[in-house]
Amino acid sequence: MNIVSAFDFGASSLSKTHQLPRLHVKRLKDIHGGYKTFYEVLYDEPPRNHNEMQRFINYVNRGNYNLDFLVLLVAKAGLNGMTLDEFLFGANE
C-alpha cells in the first residue's frame, strides 16, 4: 500500500469542507444587505478604509475562517441556531 494514498483525501474533499461554510457566510452576508453592512454587524463599526473593506470581502469569499470569526458569526450574525457540525458538513438527516 502506498503511504501517500493512505493519506490522500483528494482536492475535492478539501474544497467541499471549505465550500459549505463559505456558502453559509455568503448567505449571511446577503441577509444582512451586503459586505459593508455585514462588516458593521460583526464589528459594530464601519470599515476604516477601502483596504480594510477589501480584506473583509476577500476573507468572506475565500471561506477559510478562524475561530474568532466563527464566534462573531454566532454572537452577532444569526448563526446561533446552527451546530458546528451543520456549519462545516451540512445537516445530518
N, C-alpha and C positions, 0 to 999 in steps of 0.2 A: 504494500500500500504506500502510495506517495504521501509524504508528510504534508506537502503543500495542499493536496486535495482534501486532506482531513480537516484543514482549516479554511478551505476556500468557501466563503459564504456567497461569493459572487457579487458583482456590481449591482445587479437588480435587487438583491435583498437589502443592500445598504441604501440604495435610493428609495426603496419602499419605506424603510424606517424613518427617513427624513421627509418623505412626501406627505404622509398623513399629518404630522404636526404642522408642517408648513401650510397645508390646506386649512387646518383649524385656525391658525393665526391669521391667515389672509381673510378667512370668513369673518373673524372678529374685527379685523381692520375695516371690512366693508360695512359691518353692522354699526360701527362707530363713526362712519362717514368719511373714511379715507385715512391716509397716512398721518396727516398733520393732526387731525382730531384724535386719532388713536394714540399718537405720541402724547398729546396733552392729557388724555385719560390715564395713561400709565404713569406719567412723570409729574403730573399736576402743574405743568408749566409748558409754554410753547418752546420749540427748539430755539436755541440761542442764535444759530446762524444756518446758512444753507448747508454747510459741510456736516453739521450735526444731523440735520434732517436727511441728507443723502445717506449717511452711515446707518440711520434707522431704517430707511427704505431697503437698503442692501441687506441688512440683518434680517428683516422680516422675510424678504424674498429668498434668502439662502436656506433658511429653515434649520440652521444648526444652532439651537438655542441653549443658553446656560441656565443653571438652576435659579439664579436671581431673576431672570426674565420670566421663567415659569411661575415664580412666586408672584410677580407683578400681575401676570395674567389671571391667576386665581383671585388675588386680592382686589383687583381693580377693573378687570375687563369682562367679568361674567363667565369665567371658566370654572367657577366653583362647583358646578354640578357634574363635572366630568372627572373620572378617575384617571390616574396617570397611565394605567394600562389602556384605557379607552383612547386617551390622547395620543399615545405612541403607536398602538397597534390596531385600534378600531374596536367597535362594540363586539362583545362576545355574545353570540346568540346560540 
